[in-house]
Amino acid sequence: MKGLLIKDFRLMKNMKNSILMIIVIAMGMGAYIKDASFIITYLALIGVTFTTSTMSYDEFDNGYPFLLSLPVSRKGYVVEKYIFGLLLNGGGWLLGSVIATVAGAVRNTAPVRDSLMMSLALLPFALLLLSVLLPFHMKFGGEKGRIVMIITMGMIFAVVVLGAKLAESMHIDLDAALEKLPAMGTGTIALGGIVVGVVILLLSCRISIGIMEKKEF
Amino acid sequence: MLKIEHLRKDYKSFSLDCTMEVKPGCVTGLIGQNGAGKSTTFKAALGLIRPDGGSIRILGKDIRDFDAQDRKKLGVVLSDSGFSGYLTVADTAPVLNSLYEDFDKAFFLEQIHKAGLPDNKKIKEFSTGMKAKLKVITAISHNARLLILDEPTSGLDVVARDELLDLLREFMEKDEDRSILISSHISGDLETLCDDVYMIHEGKIVLHEDTDVLLSDYAVLKMDERQYEALDKQYILRCKKESFGYSCLTNQKQYYLENYPKLAIIKGTIDEVITMMIRGAAL
């Protein structure tokens, strides 16, 4: 596990220029844009993308057979990717939150408490990103994975829209249900969201292990 | 060390049925043409593909129970796969150090420098020979009990090949219980290194012999039609029609030397034997 983490951090060296550039852009956004939540999701997404990039590096030149002949189980490989993903995704989220909070305080656009609440509320989305992207990448590899994921997301979106339309035709009031949410308190929602996010992440990890165990190299 | 019994793997246009064994202290060669089933056998032995039948026992364990901890006792070279090309040698050392408790970093770095490999160049920029050397050095640097080497010398020039084979000999000398399974399509490598050799053709093992016996007792007999008719064929393994008459492969060279002094008898080499086994017909 530790060996694989070292490998992935070493692979990240190949992306150091992009990382620096992205941090500079995020800080620029902090200074100029109003919606600080964008900075947090942006950096969290970048963290996930970097994780899948290390998988592309692993895949490069048919690297998997060798990697899996090292003292590494397939399950171990997957779990390591999720840990690495959490570190980068979490790192991106944290950095984004710091930038957003500092920018909000310095520019006097948002009180620190609001910024922190927003960060917490966005954490489940960050986890969701990781939970969706990694299994797709495991199953289909870099290029194909992206295409399949976009199609799937489109389909999910279509299902949600159809579901909403269906609810509307059946006279179920979704707006009223959504309006009840704030009554539960932002903290409770954020906490609930995080719990759901973690459960989805664990489920996603389980699925990825299944995908990897079935593969032939 | 490694025991493969009726390993079966079926693909659309290819079917493997392989039985072989690597004994402790032995270097066993697997030789065959491209596409004969060498890499499939290796991949199955490493658990990279799922067999359709048969059994594989490696270091006393069934391959299905062979876990990450057990893999520490293996050193592996795959012909078409290695560390990500985006890493450097300096990156791989700490990775190996964490993966293998017995990783000998000083030995690894010494061999890297001896082989003239640069520390900070990306592996994808290495030449074929440099990559091959890195793979072998990686495999021998953590006190493995069994090396599984698929075409470790492919793409190397004569001098580089010799250096690699020397590394493998040194590896064997350090501990008499170590073993190597090595495949190659360059028979010269195997003649000088292996204790025994398996020949694989179209997914099947067609010959298994000690290298000494193969080199001393096997021979190709060349003769015209008349000599062929008169020949005692009980020790002839394969026969091939030629423009001048016939070529026959025997594993009893002495018998024919003594009884047919007029025949042209060419000492067996792995190349001669494999060519006859594949292209000749059984009687």
HADDOCK unambig.tbl for C-alpha pairs under 7 A between the chains (distance, minus, plus):
assign (segid A and resid 2 and name CA) (segid B and resid 98 and name CA) 6.26 0.50 0.50
assign (segid A and resid 3 and name CA) (segid B and resid 95 and name CA) 4.51 0.50 0.50
assign (segid A and resid 3 and name CA) (segid B and resid 96 and name CA) 6.70 0.50 0.50
assign (segid A and resid 3 and name CA) (segid B and resid 98 and name CA) 4.73 0.50 0.50
assign (segid A and resid 3 and name CA) (segid B and resid 99 and name CA) 5.22 0.50 0.50
assign (segid A and resid 4 and name CA) (segid B and resid 95 and name CA) 6.78 0.50 0.50
assign (segid A and resid 6 and name CA) (segid B and resid 95 and name CA) 5.93 0.50 0.50
assign (segid A and resid 7 and name CA) (segid B and resid 95 and name CA) 5.90 0.50 0.50
assign (segid A and resid 10 and name CA) (segid B and resid 91 and name CA) 6.25 0.50 0.50
assign (segid A and resid 11 and name CA) (segid B and resid 86 and name CA) 6.66 0.50 0.50
assign (segid A and resid 11 and name CA) (segid B and resid 87 and name CA) 6.34 0.50 0.50
assign (segid A and resid 57 and name CA) (segid B and resid 84 and name CA) 6.10 0.50 0.50
assign (segid A and resid 57 and name CA) (segid B and resid 86 and name CA) 6.77 0.50 0.50
assign (segid A and resid 58 and name CA) (segid B and resid 84 and name CA) 5.54 0.50 0.50
assign (segid A and resid 60 and name CA) (segid B and resid 84 and name CA) 6.28 0.50 0.50
assign (segid A and resid 61 and name CA) (segid B and resid 81 and name CA) 6.88 0.50 0.50
assign (segid A and resid 62 and name CA) (segid B and resid 80 and name CA) 6.94 0.50 0.50
assign (segid A and resid 62 and name CA) (segid B and resid 81 and name CA) 5.45 0.50 0.50
assign (segid A and resid 63 and name CA) (segid B and resid 81 and name CA) 5.09 0.50 0.50
assign (segid A and resid 63 and name CA) (segid B and resid 82 and name CA) 5.48 0.50 0.50
assign (segid A and resid 63 and name CA) (segid B and resid 83 and name CA) 6.14 0.50 0.50
assign (segid A and resid 63 and name CA) (segid B and resid 84 and name CA) 5.80 0.50 0.50
assign (segid A and resid 65 and name CA) (segid B and resid 48 and name CA) 6.56 0.50 0.50
assign (segid A and resid 65 and name CA) (segid B and resid 81 and name CA) 6.27 0.50 0.50
assign (segid A and resid 66 and name CA) (segid B and resid 78 and name CA) 6.63 0.50 0.50
assign (segid A and resid 66 and name CA) (segid B and resid 81 and name CA) 5.43 0.50 0.50
assign (segid A and resid 66 and name CA) (segid B and resid 82 and name CA) 5.17 0.50 0.50
assign (segid A and resid 66 and name CA) (segid B and resid 83 and name CA) 6.89 0.50 0.50
assign (segid A and resid 67 and name CA) (segid B and resid 83 and name CA) 6.99 0.50 0.50
assign (segid A and resid 69 and name CA) (segid B and resid 46 and name CA) 6.45 0.50 0.50
assign (segid A and resid 69 and name CA) (segid B and resid 76 and name CA) 6.81 0.50 0.50
assign (segid A and resid 70 and name CA) (segid B and resid 71 and name CA) 6.48 0.50 0.50
assign (segid A and resid 71 and name CA) (segid B and resid 68 and name CA) 4.33 0.50 0.50
assign (segid A and resid 71 and name CA) (segid B and resid 69 and name CA) 6.15 0.50 0.50
assign (segid A and resid 71 and name CA) (segid B and resid 71 and name CA) 4.84 0.50 0.50
assign (segid A and resid 71 and name CA) (segid B and resid 72 and name CA) 5.42 0.50 0.50
assign (segid A and resid 71 and name CA) (segid B and resid 99 and name CA) 6.41 0.50 0.50
assign (segid A and resid 72 and name CA) (segid B and resid 68 and name CA) 5.03 0.50 0.50
assign (segid A and resid 73 and name CA) (segid B and resid 67 and name CA) 6.74 0.50 0.50
assign (segid A and resid 73 and name CA) (segid B and resid 68 and name CA) 5.30 0.50 0.50
assign (segid A and resid 216 and name CA) (segid B and resid 48 and name CA) 5.86 0.50 0.50
assign (segid A and resid 216 and name CA) (segid B and resid 49 and name CA) 4.74 0.50 0.50
assign (segid A and resid 216 and name CA) (segid B and resid 50 and name CA) 7.00 0.50 0.50
assign (segid A and resid 217 and name CA) (segid B and resid 48 and name CA) 5.30 0.50 0.50
assign (segid A and resid 217 and name CA) (segid B and resid 49 and name CA) 5.97 0.50 0.50
